C-alpha cells in the first residue's frame, strides 16, 4: 500500500557533501556514515 507521505531531506546535507561532489566522494561519505550508525559497530545506540 503506497503512502502519500513525503519526507523532505537533502541527502547531500545528510552526508555533509556539496551537490558538486564526485561519485567517489559520495561512496566514501556513505560508507563512513554506515559504519558510524551501524548497530553492530555502535552497541551504545541499540534500539529499545
trRosetta pair geometry for C-beta under 8 A, 3 or more apart (Angstrom, degrees):
i j d omega theta_ij theta_ji phi_ij phi_ji
9 13 7.4 -133 178 63 73 112
9 14 6.2 46 161 -53 115 121
10 13 3.9 64 85 10 113 111
10 14 6.6 178 90 -16 58 83
11 14 5.2 -50 -144 34 37 118
11 15 6.3 17 161 -2 68 107
12 15 6.3 -68 -148 49 28 95
12 17 4.7 -103 -156 78 76 85
12 18 6.5 29 -177 -160 129 8
12 19 5.4 -60 -81 -71 164 63
12 21 7.4 160 -133 15 105 121
13 16 7.2 27 -170 -81 34 38
14 33 7.6 53 143 -128 87 163
15 26 6.9 60 119 -139 166 63
15 29 4.1 85 177 138 114 130
15 30 6.3 -36 -114 -69 134 60
15 33 6.0 -96 -116 -31 78 143
16 29 6.7 -160 58 -148 79 128
17 21 4.6 -54 -177 -12 115 155
17 25 6.2 135 -131 134 126 112
17 26 6.5 34 -112 -94 176 67
17 29 5.5 -106 -53 -28 120 172
18 21 5.4 132 63 -39 70 91
21 25 4.1 -111 179 84 113 139
21 26 6.0 135 109 -51 120 79
21 29 7.9 13 155 -9 162 138
22 25 4.7 103 55 3 75 101
22 26 7.3 -134 100 -4 45 85
23 26 5.6 -54 -154 33 36 113
23 27 6.4 36 150 -19 67 104
24 27 5.6 -49 -146 36 35 113
24 28 6.2 36 155 -19 66 106
25 28 5.8 -53 -144 38 30 111
25 29 6.2 28 157 -17 65 108
26 29 5.9 -58 -145 39 27 108
26 30 6.2 29 156 -21 64 109
27 30 5.8 -56 -147 36 27 112
27 31 6.4 24 158 -16 64 108
28 31 6.0 -56 -148 37 28 108
28 32 6.4 29 154 -19 63 108
29 32 5.7 -55 -148 36 31 113
29 33 6.3 28 155 -16 65 107
30 33 5.8 -59 -148 40 30 108
30 34 6.1 33 153 -24 66 107
31 34 5.5 -50 -143 34 32 115
31 35 6.6 31 157 -16 63 103
32 35 6.1 -57 -154 36 29 108
32 36 6.4 30 149 -21 63 109
33 36 5.4 -55 -146 36 34 115
33 37 6.1 3 165 4 69 112
34 37 6.6 -72 -139 50 23 90
34 38 5.8 40 162 -49 65 106
35 38 5.9 -38 -132 9 26 117
35 41 5.5 -125 -171 165 63 179
36 41 7.4 -96 -111 103 7 133
36 42 7.3 40 165 -54 40 131
37 42 6.7 -44 -149 6 23 147
37 45 7.4 -87 -148 104 57 156
38 41 4.4 64 74 17 101 109
38 42 6.5 138 76 8 50 95
39 42 6.2 -77 -128 62 28 84
39 43 7.6 70 175 -95 64 39
39 45 6.8 -127 -115 89 65 88
39 46 6.1 80 -153 -106 107 64
39 47 7.4 -45 -107 -10 136 88
40 43 7.9 7 -158 -66 25 73
42 45 4.3 -1 135 29 121 113
42 46 8.0 -175 111 -49 78 57
43 46 6.3 -5 -169 -41 49 106
